[in-house]
Amino acid sequence: MTRRSTSRSLRVALAAAGALTLVAGCSSSSSHSEATGAGSATTSASKAGPAPSGLQSFYSQKLEWEKCDEGECAKLRVPIDYAKPSGATIEIAVNRQKATGTKKGSLVVNPGGPGASGVDYAAAADSIVSSGVRESFDVVGFDPRGVQRSAAITCVGDAELDDLLGADPSPDNAAEQKELLAADKSFADACKKNAGPLLGHVSTEEAAKDMDVLRAALGEDKLDYLGKSYGTFLGASYAEQFPKKVGRMVLDGVLPPDLTMAELNAGQAKGFETALDAYLASCTKESDCPLGSEPAAGKKKLQEFLAGLDDKTVRAEGDSRIDRLTEGWAVNGIAAGLYDEASWPGLTDALRGAMNGDGTLLLASGKQYAERNDDGTYNGNIMQVINAVTCLDRPAPTGGVATYEKETKALAKDAPTWGSQLAWAGAICADWPVKATGEAKSVKAAGSGPIVVVGTTRDPATPYEWSERLEKQLENGRLVSYDGDGHTAYGRGSECVDSAIDSYLLEGKNLPEKTTC
């Protein structure tokens, strides 16, 4: 899923495919080391092509696989700063699920984020790719730099993160605006103090460079890749930097690299509004829908409920530290329920409870989305590192409060529920301690083989138009269009989509310019 955000609930929660169903993978951790540092990758002559100048020692690594909780694990050594390859390094955690039949190659996968664990994602290989792909490919995942087992960036403690996620994500007056901006700056200052030198080197462009080192260490001449949500941004960045090394690449639920931060916020606001409309159309047909029997009236009722949480929270049970459902956690929980239409009945139950004074289920949904446990701990660091990546990849909005107010007003018509949440999403980057190193730019991937782009018409987090946008930019793009609900399409029940993707991955079938499912 593509969870993209700043320090607040929805803004942290809107971005990573598959994060709600990940399972535990390797438990090994990574740390900073010297350029000659040890790890489970040793050097050997690579059969995967010449290395870029100065990076031979990294490209010649041979992964040493060891048994771990799920599958096999290894560590890949990469430089913190590719402009200074002789400087300090980190180790990237890698997980492999070996092909169940005759191996054709390695399929590298990424679930999104930025900040979701690829190690955990690969460990769930049986549920993310077809049995045919499992037979033919080693499924390989990695935690990108700064994520979980790969020198994790941690800025604040769990209790402080709870407060940030539970806070009001849509300021209604000057006092609330001031409070939000102060919290954003406090988080940014904490990152500056606690995150270390890697804070300036967790961009998507650098993670894509790591992926090419991984390709070489796997002994593959070209990269076969499945990226979902933010993972499409990572894949597109790889294709632009290494077009001749692109093998069979599938980008599902697209986050185009040429989006400005304002476009990103507006697109997700409209995407979640579309998904909410689809949910309301379904819910209001049921006799027990807590939002009534008419979609427009139901939307207004939901908006009033969220606004009411500003002043009066709702009790919640079962958590060691949080005993009230706030607007931030409620928005988080609703967003979680819109990622997959199979979650709609659970969302209905959670809303019914919350509107009747018991926020336990809706809080639980929000916590699951944040990868938070009932004991107050977090399974990973996605809710922290997501900001570090986002603020490096795109320049922050300028103009301060006036800009955010203007965006709120502009989104009021097309995204009346979500616009106010997302309009402030770039605020944290305005005070970020590291200047953005990336910029919004189109991707052509000139000289690559066919790249398959998948778009779902009512995708909440990555609107369908974004998939069309990237496919048109690519020199050799192919679009698979799925008329449906939920986030991403491959492996979610469409035989048409799955058949098209499998024929491409397994047979190298050159799909038509557009396949409609």
N, C-alpha and C positions, 0 to 999 in steps of 0.2 A: 504494500500500500504506500501511497505517497503521503507521508505525514510531513507536512511542512509547517513551520510556524515560528513563533517567537517564544517568549517565556510563559505564555498563558495557555490555559486548557485547550481550546479548539485549535489555536494557532500552533500548539505543539502536537496536536493529535491528527492533523489532516494529511498524513502522508505515507504509509508503508504497506505494500501489498503482502498479505499472508501473515502479518504479525499476530493476528488473533489465533492462529492455529499452529504456531511454531512449537516444536518439541525440543527438549534439551539435547545438546550435542556435546562436543568436546569440552572438558572442563579446564583445560590448560590455559594459562594466562601468558601474556607477552609483555615485554618491557623494553625500555631503551637500552641500547648497547653500543659499543664502539663499532666502527666500520669493519673491523675484523671479527666482530662478535660471533659467538657460537649460537647454535640453534639446531633444529633438526633438518636443516638444509645444508648440504655440503657442496663443494664445487666439483664440477666435472665438465667434460667437453659437451656442449649442447648440440643437439641435432636439429634444433628448431630455428636455424637461421642466424645471421650475424647480429651481434649486439650493438646498440647505439654507442657511440664513442664515450669512453669513460665508465661504462656500466657493465663491462665484461664480467666482473666478478659476481655481479648479481644475476646476470643472464645465464651464467654457466652453472648455477646451482642445480643440485639434484635433490628432490624432496625425499626425506626419509620418513616413511609412513610408520605410525605406531597405532596399535589398537587403542580405542578410546570408548567413551560411553556409547556412542552411536557411530559405527563404521571405523574409519581410519583417519588419523589426524597427523598433521605436519605443520612446520613453521617455515615461512618464507621471509628471507631477509631483504629489506629494501631501504634506500636512503631516506632520511627525513626530508631532505631538500635535494631534489634531482639536479639542481644547479651546483650543488656541492657534494658530489657522490663519495668523496673521501671523508666526509664528516660523519656525524652520528647516524645510527640506523635504528630501525625498529623491526620487530618480527610480526608478520601477518599470520594469523591463525587460519588454517585451511582444513577442510573436511572432505573426505572422499567416500562416496557410496559406489562400490565397484559394480560394473555391468553384470547383470544376472545371466547374460549369455555371451556370445562372441562379441568382443569389444571392437567398435568402429572408431572410437575416439573419446575425448573428454568433453562434457557439456558443462561449462561454468554457468552458475546461476546466481542471481541476486534478487531478493524480495522487495527491495525498496527502502524507504526511509526519507532522507538519508539517516542512517543509523541502525537499520534493522540487521540482524545477524544472518549472514550468509552461511555460517557454519550450522546454525540451527535449521535453516531452510533446507540445506542439502541433506541433513539428517532425516528430513521428512520426504525424501525423494519419491517414495511410492505414491504420495498424494499430490505431488506437484507436476509430474510428467506421466505419460501413458506407460503401460507395461512394455510396449514395443520400444520406447525410448530407453527405459530402464534396462532392457536386454542388451541394447546396442551401445550405450554410453556409460562411462563412469560419470556420475553426477558429482560435480565439485563445487563447493561453496567456500567463501572466505569472509571473514569479518573485515570490512574495509578499515583503513587506517583511522585510528581514533575510536573505533567501535568495539565495545565489549572485550573480547580477548586480544585485540590488536592495539595495545597501548591506549586503553580507554581514556577518553577525556571526561573528567568529572569535575564540575565546577562547584556544586553545592551538595549538602547532605540530603538525605531522604526527606526529613521533616521540612526543610526549606523548599524542596521541590514540590511537596504536597501543597504548600501554601501557594506556590506559583500556579500550579495546575487548577487549584480550586478557586482562584481569584476571578473577579469580574472581567470577562474578555471583551466587553462592549461598553466602554465608558459613555455615560449619558450626560455628564456635566463636567465642568472644569475641575472639580475636586477629584472625581473619578479618573479623569484624564491624567491629572498630576500623579495620582497614586499608581496608575499603570506604568507611566513613564519612569517613575522612581524605582519600581520593581524591576523593570527591564534593565535599567542602568545598574542596579545592584547585582543582578545576575551577570551582566557583562563584566563588571568589576571583579566578581568572584572568579570568572573564567580567566581573566588576566592574571590574577593572583595564583590560581591553583592548577591551571591546565598545562603549563610548561611550554616549551618551544614548538611542540607539535600543533599548537592552536593555530599557527599561521600556515600549516601545511596539511590540511585535511580537505582540500578542494576536490571536486569531482575530477578535474583534469589530472591531479596527482594520483587519485585512486585508479584512474584508467591506466596510468603508466604502471602502477603496481600490477594491474591485470595483465599487462603484456609480459612483465617479468614472470608472472605465474604461468602464462601460456608456455613460455620457454622452459620453465622448470618442469612442466608436465610433459615436455618433449613433443609438443604439438607445433606444426608449422603454421597453422592458422587457428584462430579462436572461434570455437562454436559456443554460442552464448544464448541464454534465456534470461532476459531482464524484465521485471514487472515494476510498474509505477516509477518511482525515482530510479530504479534499476535501468529504465529505458534511457534516462539522461546519462547514466554511467556508460551504457552501451553505445549511445550516439557519440559521446565524447571519445570513446575508444575508437570508433569507426572513423572519426574525423582525423585523429592523430595517427592511426595505423590502418589506413584503408586496405592496403595490400595484405594485411594479416587477418582481415575479416573472413571467417568461414561462414557457417550457417548461423545467422543471427536473427533472433525473434525479440521484438520490443513490444510488450503488451501493456496497454494503459499508459499512454505516452505523456511524459513531461518534457516538452521541447526546450532545448538549450537556448533558443532565441527569445524566450519570454522575459520581459522585464519583471521586476518584483511587483509592480502595480498590475501588470497583466496576469501574473500568477495569482495574486490575491483575488482579482475580479473573476477570473476563470473558475477558481475553486468555489467562490461564493455562489456563482450561477450554477455550477455543477451540483453542489449540495442542495440548492433550491430545487433543481429539477428532480433530484432523487427524493427529496422530501415530498414533492408533489405526487410522485409515483406511489410513495408509501401511503400518503393521505388518501389517494384514490382507492387504494386497496383496503385500508383500515376502515374507512367510513362506510364501506359496504357491509361490514360486519356489525351485528347487533350489539356487541360488547365493546365497541371502539370507544375509548375514553375521550376522544376528540369529537364525538358526535357523528352525525350522518351526512354532513355536507363538507366537502374538502376545503372550501374557502373559509368557512366558519371554523373548521377544525384547525386550520393554520393560525388564525387569529387567536384561538384559545391557547394554542401551544406558545405563541409569542407572549401572550399575557402571563402564562405560567412561568416562563423563563424570566421575564421582567420582574415578576413578583419575588423571585428568589434573591434579587438584589437586596431586598429589605427583610425578607423572612425566609430563612432556610428551612429545609424539611429534615426531620430526623432520619437517621440511617443506622443500621445495626451490622454487627459482624466484623468490624474493623478495629484494630488495636489502637488507632490514633484518630481516625476520622469518624465523627458521629453525626455529621450534618451534611446533607446534600446542598451544595452551593450551585450558583449558576454555572461556574466553570466546570464542575464535575458533571452537571446535568448536560451541558452542551457536548462534553466529551462523550458521554454515554449515548446520546442521540446520534452523534456522528458515527459511532461504532455500529449502531444498528442499521445504518443506511448503506454500509459497504457491501451487503449481500442480502438479496431479497429473502433468503432462507432465515435471516435474523429478524425479519419484520414481526413475526408473532411474539418473539421475546421482547422486542422494543415496545410492542403494545402492552404487554404485561407490566413492563417496567414503568411506562408512563401512567398506567392505571394506578399502580401503587403509589407513585410519587404524587400524583394529583389528589390522592386520598390521604396524603400525609405520611406515607412510608417510602422513603427514597432509597431503600436498601438495594433493590434490583437495579435501578438506574445508576447508582453509585458503583455497583459491582461491574456494570458494563463499561463505565468510564475507566475504572481501575484496570480492567482486562485490556482495554485499548492502550493504556499507558504502560502495560507490562508491569503492573504493581501488584504485590501480594497483600493479603489481609493483615500480615504481620508488620506492614509498613515498609518492607524492602522492595526494591525494584529488580527485575530479572536482568535488565541490561541498562545501557546508558543512552538509549535512543532519544529520550526526552531532553537530554542535555547536548549531545553532540550534533543533533539536528540543526541547532542554531549556529554552531561553529561552521558547518559546511555551507549552510544557506548564506551566511553573511560573507563568506569568501567567494562564493560563486557569482553573486550579483551585487552591484552597488546598491547601497541603501537609498530609500526615497529621501528627497530633500524637501525642505519647506516646513518640517515639523508638524505641529498640531493642525495648522491650516490645511496641509496636504491630506492628513488622515480624515479630517472633517469633510473635505471636498470629496474624497473617495467614498465615504459613508453615504453622502447625499447622492452621488452618481449611481450607487448600487441599490438604492432604496426601492426602485421600481422592479428591477429584474431579480433581485435577491433580498427581499424585505426581511427574511429571517436570518440569513447568514451574512449579508453584506456588512452589517455593523461589527460582526465578529472578525471578519477578514480584513476590513479596511485598515485596521491597526496592526496587521501582521508583520509589517516591515519595521516597526518602531524599534525593536531591539537592536537591529543592525545599525541604526543611526549612532549609537554609542558603543559600537563594538570595538574592542581594543586593537583589532588587526584590520587594516584596510583591505577591501575586496581585491582579489587578484584576478578574478574572472569578470566576464561581461556577457550580456545577452548577445548571442551571435548564432546565425544559422549554420546548419550542418549539411554539407554536400557529400562527404565521404567519397570523393572522386576516385574512381578506379576500384572500388569495392565490388564484390559480388552482390547478388540480390539480398536486400535486407527486408525482412517481413515486419510490418508494423500492424498492430492489432488495436482496434478501437471499439468500445462499447457505447451504444448511443445514449444511454442514461447513466453513465459512469459518474459518481459523485465527485471523486477526487481528481480525476484526470479526464476532463470533458472530451467527448468524441472529436470535437473540432481540433483538438491538439494532435490527435493521431493523424488526421488529414493534413494538418500543417507540416508535421515532420516528414510525412511520406512525399509531399510535394517538393520539399527541399532536397531530399536525397537524390543523388544521381541515379541510383538503382534501387528505388524503393518499391515495395509491394504492399498494398493495403488489404487487410482482412477486416471487414466491417460486420459487427455483431449487433443486431437489433435486440437489446435486452437491458436488464437492470443490473446494478452491482458494479464492483470495481474489478477490472480486467476480465478476460474472457477464456483464455486457454485453461483447460482442466476444470471448468466450472459447469459442465453439463451440456454444452452445445456440441453435438456430434459433428456438425458442419465445420465449426472452428477447429476442433481437435483433429479431424481428418486432414484438413488443409495444413495445419502446423506439423503434424506427424509425417505427412508425405514429404514436406520440405526438409525436416530434420533427418528423416531416415533414408530417403531416396534422393535428396537433392533436387526434388521436383521444382521447376521454375514456375511459380504461381503467376496467374494473370495479374495485370496492374491493379485490379480490384476484385476481391471475392466478397460476395454479400451473403451473410448468414442470418 
